[in-house]
Amino acid sequence: MKQTVLVTGASSGIGLLVASKLHENGYQVIGTSRNPEKYMAKLPFKLLPLDLNDDHSIASFGKQLFSQIKQLDVLINNAGYLVNGLAEETSIELGKQQFETNFWGTIKITNELLPYFRRQKHGKIITIGSLLGLVGLPNVAYYTASKHALEGYFKSLRFELNQFNIKVAMVEPISFKTNIGESATIAAGTIPDYDLFRQKVTAYTKKSFDNAPEPAPVIATLLRTVKEPNPKFSYPVGKGSSFVLLLQHFAYKVFERSILKSINASK
């Protein structure tokens, strides 16, 4: 019997890539999009409407999904976006919007589907976080905070769901080439004291996106996690990710100097 996998935010980026690869590998794939009608004709899998910023959309989603499938084996929480900007220059309102989608939206859709998983007595919840859920970098304070929040939430949730045979895992990519940078919301730079640093960190961020590798390792890790009967919790992905984590935890001054040196060298 085919396993059924739900991928949120499956109309572009990593969500589209992993949903397409799972479909190629014989899984029954259901994707979500805020505007599925724009993409359905081009995709080999079904798309359902879901807006993580709309409580009504989330509250009605479980019933809609299970009117079309008998069971859900895997939920891949992928939908989200990026707010770029220095912390003090990012409005609280924009920061709240970042959390509303990346954190609260992810939690709300997970909670909407948990009763179905509990009744089944099995399932897997895989959330695409970020290495920025484990380390901190400048110019992405609210994105980093939202990803840290997801890490903490799911670290706790995995213990509570173990009794129902529901596995919880996080996949934490370092920077890869996707559309997240192009579609980012940019905070207004309005504090003169930051002008020089903002210019350098913006150049550093652009260079990082421009030189990022293709996300094939992320897709491969997600496929392995879907197939793994007992996945571990944390899957950092990307060249140098283990070294970055090691530096942050055990040689923070070296990590800090390395980042600032790279930023100051950017033009």
Secondary structure, DSSP 8 states (H G I E B T S, - for coil): ---EEEESSTTSHHHHHHHHHHHHTT-EEEEEESSGGGTGGG-SSEEEE--TT-HHHHHTHHHHHHTT-S---EEEE-----EEB-GGGS-HHHHHHHHIIIIIIHHHHHHHHHHHHHHHT-EEEEEE--GGGTS--TTBHHHHHHHHHHHHHHHHHHHHHGGGTEEEEEEEE-S-SSSTTTT-EE-----GGGHHHHHHHHHHHHHHHHT---SHHHHHHHHHHHH-SS--SEEEESTTHHHHHHHHHH-HHHHHHHHHHHHHT--
